[in-house]
Every structure is written in structure tokens, then in C-alpha cells.
Amino acid sequence: MAQFVSTFLTGFQDVVAEDLGRRLEKFKILNLFDGLIHYQYDGNSRDLEKITYFNNTFFVLKTMKGKGLNFNSMVGAVASENKYYLINKGTFRVRFVNENQFAKVETNIARKAEDTVLRNSKLKLDRLSPTTEIWYSIRREGFAFCGQLISKREFTEKNLHKGELRPELAYLLCSFAGCTKDDVVCDPFCGYGSIPVQLSKNFPFRKLYASDLDEEKIELLKENKHLKKDNICVAVKNALELEQPEEDRVSVFITDPPWGCYEDVGDISVFYKSFFKAAKRVSCEAAKIIILTARVEELKKVAAEESLNLSEGPHTLVNGKKAGVFIITL
């Protein structure tokens, strides 16, 4: 069974492991670290390109474990074996990564790594603009791998609106929420619709309500093909003044409300209190809120003052800023 390594957003390793177990057959986890998963998969490797939250995916040539791992010994170990390359046409270059940072190595080590690829494949060397890459990567957990890069997804801000939640993070929030086909789900701060779109494309629910104060954003969302379904309602609403039909009481909120860091929401504590009051008004018993925020201490303080049950989920980085995912039970 072929082995692969994939990287993803920091903090979500448990969510990723559970999600892949649901979505992939003939799949087995070998190692799981923060931001990286090493696994066996006996299906079509192109299936891995469809995983929304994967950044880089590698076909594994060799793995190593232990203290004192170094590139010289790794290159020597790979060079001593005949290797099969999943992508065997085009051009390549070799890259060295130490604790998620590209590293320089001595010329003789780099040349030996290049010669190994040339000897075992039909690939041609191109150090500037290759069609594939061979990575030697050492991590601080005492795990290292040599792998061929088979899929690379660059999540760039130029592909998103300013302030738009990245699709991979929206997906992971939805997966963490664990919605079922019986849930009524609501995102009252939907913005450009990252969370509702990922829910509609990938997860079960009975009904979905997506709303925002911004009329222009809502008009755009109403034209989104993924949200044109009978069980999805997209509307202009104030999240602090929510109303809901009695038969569609909300069971799960999944949302990324304003943090008050980049926009003016007044006193963030008052803002949170107003939102929780509105959420209680439209939710069913024991409803839960999955909320992403960088205002962690303020959120904890308000939850305690309002006697709400709060538990911590993954902690991650959003545009370089520390943020956390929390579950609040109403």
C-alpha cells in the first residue's frame, strides 16, 4: 500500500484524522503530528487532491525516526535503495526543509540527492521551474521523510475577498462541528459565505440559515450555485436580533463573528453577550455554538458571566494571528 504525507492548517490534526477516516476507504494513519499526517492509502492518488484542507501532499519515498536526524544520512539512506517515483515524466528539483523552513545543504549532499533521482527515474533536472519536487524534510518531533510532491495548493489572499474566511478553515470548522442530517444549522455572520458553502458541498444538515448585515454580500451569496437549495435560506439579518420559525429551532451555530480587531463592534464583551442572548432565543435545548475567535480571554470571561458551558477546540493561526475554536453549549 502506497504511503503519503500531507500538510494542513496547524491545530486541526484530530479533526483531520477523523475526517479522513470518514472520507477515504483503504486508509490507515501511520503518524500524526501538528500540521502533518503520514498515512497509507490504496486508492487513486488523485483523490487526495480533492481534500480541501491539504496544502502539500507527497508520495513517500522513505521515512526515518529518531534523534539527531540530518540531511546527509537521509540522502545516503535514499541513495542506497532503488526508488519508484509516482510522477516519472517532466522535470524536478530537490529541496531541503528543517522544521518547516527551507534549508541550505552542502553542495555534495544536494548533488547526491539529485543523482539519485536521475538514476531512478526519467525526470530531468531543472532547479528553477520544475514540474515536480523531491523534498527531504526533518521535523522537531523526531520524524523525517523524503517524498515527491504530487499536489500543491497555494491558498493566497488574492483569490479571496478582504476578510473572507479561507475555505480550508471553513471546512475544518464544519467538520469539527459534526453536524447530522437532523441538524438545523445557522451562520449569522456568514460574510462571503465560506462556512455555508463548505456545509452545502460536504456535510449533512436538515436546514441551513446563512445571514449577514451586509446586503451586497448577501446578494452575491444568493447567486452562489451551492446555496441554491430548498433547505438553505440566505438573508439579510442582524445577528444580534435573530428570529426563527418555531419548527426550525437552531441546533448548531457555526460562525466566525467579527473579532473587533479589524472592525468596530464596540465593546467586544457586550457584543458577545448580545449575540449569545439572540442565539438562545432562536435555538433548541442544548444547542451548541462552534465559534472561531482571536479574542479568547474576552470570550471565556463572557461565557463564565453568562453561565454558559464552554470547552476548547483546536488552536490555530489566522493570517498570522493566534485564534481558537470553542464550543459553547446554550
Secondary structure as UniProt FT lines:
FT   STRAND          3..7
FT   TURN            10..11
FT   HELIX           13..23
FT   STRAND          27..33
FT   TURN            34..35
FT   STRAND          36..41
FT   HELIX           45..50
FT   TURN            52..53
FT   STRAND          56..65
FT   TURN            67..68
FT   HELIX           71..79
FT   STRAND          91..98
FT   TURN            99..100
FT   STRAND          101..102
FT   HELIX           107..120
FT   STRAND          124..125
FT   STRAND          132..139
FT   TURN            140..142
FT   STRAND          143..152
FT   HELIX           157..159
FT   TURN            162..163
FT   HELIX           167..177
FT   TURN            181..182
FT   STRAND          184..187
FT   TURN            188..189
FT   TURN            191..193
FT   HELIX           194..202
FT   STRAND          207..212
FT   HELIX           215..222
FT   HELIX           225..227
FT   TURN            230..231
FT   STRAND          232..236
FT   HELIX           239..241
FT   HELIX           246..248
FT   STRAND          250..255
FT   HELIX           268..282
FT   STRAND          283..293
FT   HELIX           296..305
FT   TURN            306..307
FT   STRAND          309..318
FT   TURN            319..320
FT   STRAND          321..329
//
